């Protein structure tokens, strides 16, 4: 598509007539000073442009918001392209410590704190925009599992924003800016907020277990995470994403002793080592038995069920805890926001999920209450490009 043929848009329409003129406010020098600093989470500014969207291979930050939005009635394909252009431009600025073009609180943009913004597309985008032929066949709700107790309030969505950073203020500001810019075209479907340990090493979930030990290495991403574009050239450099909201029944988990917890998970509480090993990253030996011939790692334990049967069942995991306000009379409303990224969802993710749903000792204390699937387009290669461009201009 030629440059002069691309859809034109009026940014003020997306802002609902808001103050689009609050730009910059003379913060350039201050921004440069901030970006020479570092914080405990590493470099202050994560790269935005590139073959892949940031926020996937990026070292996980301490705070995250997952936000799903739906296309409002009357929103057209050209409108959506305009929204993606705005999101791309604003995210490129915010991640580098510069205010968005319509930023009414530009001071809050000065500390990016490793901010990343990741955009995902749901099946509804392809349906509404006449792109069904380009929709990956796996882009649909996961099949039902017997352990699921899904709440529609945490399922589905036409578009996804995954916003992560090392500081809550940075995340909150970015979410507000990005949502405000498209409020005439998109409505918020759900928001889920998560956090994780900021300390070095594998973080712990709210059950006290180290969470994320068995993740893939950076060298595996090209093979297991990033799409090669063979089936759909527009998706080269993108991936698939599954978000599962898993409620934890911590009140009854607290009632079992540490030994029972370790048998349930298959790892020690103190070090995260498999019950057959001495350190966290030792390979579990599922064939090992004790003097009575009983498996050291129970076949029903979480790691026994989640462990890949072959290399084609491995994928990238990023987990965040949530701890929301409980219902009246309850003590807690806590759990895990589990995200999985993989090139081929049916062959990598689904077999593992099926095993967990069929027979996982941890299912007594965990319940999936939310589920959503999105395609993550490749990144914007540089200024002037926008996320999803290869799809909409193919």
N, C-alpha and C positions, 0 to 999 in steps of 0.2 A: 504494500500500500504506500503510495507517495505521501510525502509530508503534508502536502496541501490537501490531501483527501482524508486525513485523520480527523476524527470527531473533534469539534470545538466545544468548549464548555465554559460556562460562566461560574467562576468560583463562588460568587456571592449567592448563587442559587443553592449550592450545596450547604452554605453556611446559614441558610434560612434568613438571609438579610442581615446577618450579624456584622460586627465591626471588622471588616476585612482589611482595614487600613492600619491595624496595630502591628506594624512590622518592624523588626530590628530594634528600634529604640536605642541605637548607639551602643550595642553590647559587643561589638566585634573584638575590641581590645581585651575586654574581660574574658571572652570565650577563649582567646588564644592563651591567656595566662592559665586558665583552668586546665586546658588540654596538655599543658606541660607537666601537670601533676599526675600522680598515680594514687590508687586507693588499695585497700587490702585485697580486693578482688582481682587485681591485675591492671592492665592498661585501662585508662578511663574511657577511651573511645574504641569500640569494636568496629572493624571495617563494615561498611554497608554494601557497596557495590561488589559484584563478583558473579561467578558462574552459579553459585548456590546462595540461597537466602541464609542470612545469619540466624542464629538461635537454634540451630540443629547440631552442627558439629562444634559450635561454640561451647567452651567450658561453661557448665550451668551456673547461672547467677543465683543470688540468694532469694530474689522475689520474682513472682510471675503472676500475670493475669491472662487467662484464656477467655476470650469474649467472642460469642457467636452473634452474627447479625443476619437478618432476613431482608430480601429485596421488598421494598414497598410496592403496592400496586401502581402500575404506570411507569415504573423504572425501566428504562430501555437499555439495550446493549451499549449504545453510545454513552448513556449516563454512567453505566458501570465502568466503562473505560475511563471516563473522566474522573470517577472516584478513585480508581486504581492509580491514575497519574498523580492525583493529589496525595494519596497515601504514600506513594513512592517518594515524592519530593519532600514531604514533611518528615517522613521517617529518615531519609538521608540527612536532613538537617539536624533533627533531634538526636540521632545517634552520635553525631559529631559535636554536640554541645552548642548548637545554634538554634534559635527559635524557629518554629514553623512560620509559614508566611502569614497566617492569621492568628498568631500566638498572642493572646491577651495577658499572659503571665510569662513574658520572655525570660524573666530572671530565673524561673524554675527550670529552664532548658540548659543553664550554664554548666551543670554538672551531670554529664550523661551516665556516669557510673556503670559503664559497660552495657548500656542500653542496646537491646536488639528488638526489632519488630519483624515478625514473620507473618505472612499473609497466606491463608489457605482458602480454597474454593470447595464448596459443597456441590452435590448433584443438582440442586436447584438452579445454580448459575448456568449450567449447560442446557437445562430444560428451557429456561426463560430466554436465553440468548441464541437459540437455534444452533447449538454446538453439540447436539447429542452424538454425532458421529465421532467427536473428539473425546468424549467422556470415557475414562478408563472403566472397564467392566466391574472392577472392585469398588468403585466409588458409589457406595450404597450403605445403608445401615448394616451392621454386623448381623449375622444370623442369630436367632434367639438362643440363649444358653440357660440351662436349668437353674443356675445360681443367680441369674439376673433378677433384680427388682427395680427396673428402670423407671425413673421419674422423668416425664416429658420435659420438665423444667431444666434438665441437664442433658438433653439429647438433640441431635440434628443441628441444622443451621446452614444458610446459604453461603456465608463467608465466615472466616475465622481471623481474628487478630490474636497472635501470641506475643505478648509484650513482657520482656524480662530485663532485669537490671539488678544491680547490687544494692539499690536503695528504694524504699517504698515510695518516697516522694517523686522520684524520677519516673517510676512506673505509672503512678496515678496521674501525673501531668501528661505523659505521653498518651495514655488511654483517653483522657478527656479531650485532648487536642484532636486526636484521630477520629473519635466518634462525633465530635461537634462538626467536623468538616463535611460529613456526609449524612447528617441527620434528616435531610429532606428526601433522601433516596433509600436509606437503610434504617431498620429498626432493630434495637437490641433484643436478642432472643434469650440469652443467659450470660452471666458473668461468673467465673470461678477464679478465686484467688488462692495462690499457694506460696509456700516458703520452704526453705531448706537450710541446713547448717551452712554457715559461712566458713567454717574451719577447713583446713586442708584435709584431703582424704575422702573416703566414701561417707556420705551423710547417713544419719539414722532417721528412720521413720518413727511415727508416734507409738509404735509397738516396742521401740527400743532396739530394733534390728538394723544392722547396716544394710542399706538399700541401694543396689546398683553395682554390686561387686562383679557380676558376670557380664557386664556390658562389653560390646565389641571395641576393638582398637581402632585408632584413627586410620590405620593402613587398610582397614576393611571397608571403609565407607564407599569407595568407588565400586566395589563388588556387591555390597549388601544394601546400601542406602540409596545412592544416587541413580536415577533412571538413566539409561544409555540412549534413549530416544529412538530405539529400533522400531518399536511399534507406533509411537506417537512422537514425531520429531520435536513438537512444541514442548514436550516434557523433559527433554534432555537436561540433566542437572537438577531436576526436581525430585520429589519423592512422595510417598504416601504417609499419612499421619493418622493414628488412632488415639483418641483421648478417652480414657475410662476413669470415671469417678468411683472410687472404691471406699465405701463406708467401713469403718472399723468399730467393732463393739469392744471398746477398751475396758468397760466396766467388768465384763466377764473375763476378758484376757488377763486382767489384774489378779483374778482369782486362782490361776494355775501357777505352779511353781516354775522356777527357771529351767529345771531339767525338762519339764513337759513342753515348755516353750521351744527349747532347743530341738527336741524331737519333732515338734510340729513343723518347724522351719527347715531343719537339717543343718543348721549352723550354730556355733557357739555365740552366746550373747556378748562376751567380753571382746573377742577379736574378730568375729565374723567368719572364722575358719570353718570349713565343712567338718562334720563330726569325725571324719576320717583323716583330717589334716591338722597342721599346727599353725598355719597362718592364713590370712583372708583369701589370698589368691591361689592357694593350693587347689589342684584339680580334685573334685570329689570322687571317691571310689565307691560306686554304688553296688559293687559286688562284694565288698568287705562284710564279714560277719563276725560276731563275737564268739566267745567260747561255747555258747549254747546254740550256735548256728543261726542266730537272729541277725538280720541286717543292721549294721551300725547306723546307716542312714535309712530310715523307714521308707519303703516304696511310696507311701502316701504323703511323705513330707513335701513341702513346697518346692524345694530345690530339685527333688527327684522328678516331680511332675513338670516343672518349668524348664528343666535342662534340655537343650536341643538334642535331637536324635541324630542329626547330621548337620553339616555346615549350612545347608539351605534353610534351616530353621532359626538362624541367628538374625538378630535385628538390634537397632540402637534404642536404648531406653533413657528417658529423662523423667525422674519422679519428683513431685512436690507434695509436701504435706498440706493439708487444710485443717483448720480448727475454727469452725463457724459457731455462731450463737446457737445454743441448743434449744429444742422445743421446751415448753413449760414442763417442769418436773424432771427433765433429763439433766444429766451431769455434763455430757459432752456431745458434740456433733463433729466428729473428727474423722480423718481418713487420708487417702492418698489420691492425688491427681497423677495418673500414670499415663505417660505419652510414649508411644512406640513409633519409630520411623523405619521404613523398609521399602526396598524397590518393589517387591512383589508381595502384597498383603496376603493373598490366598495361600501361598506356599510357605511364607516365612512366619507370619503372625498367627494365622488361624489354627494350625495344628497344635501349637503350644497352648493357645487359649482353650481349645477343646479339651485337652488333657487336664488343664486346671479346673475346668467346669465339671468334668466327669468325676474327679476323685483327688481332691487336694485337702489335706488335713486343716489347712489354714482357712478353708471356706466356712468353718464354724464361727469364725470371728470377723470375716470380711464379706461384704456384699456389694457387687457392682450396682450402683444406682444411677449412673449416667454413662452415655456412650455416644461417640460421634466420630465420623470418618471424613477426612478432607484430603484433597490433593494439594500438595505444596508446589507451586510452579517454580521454575528456576529463578535465580536472582536477576536483578537488573544489572546489565553489564557496565553501565556508566551513566553519567548525567545525560538526560534526554530520553533514556529508556525507562520503561515502567514495568512493574511486576505483572506477569501475565501477557506481556506484549506478543510473545510468539504464538500464543493461543488465539488471541483476538485478531491478529493480523495474518494468520496462516491462510 
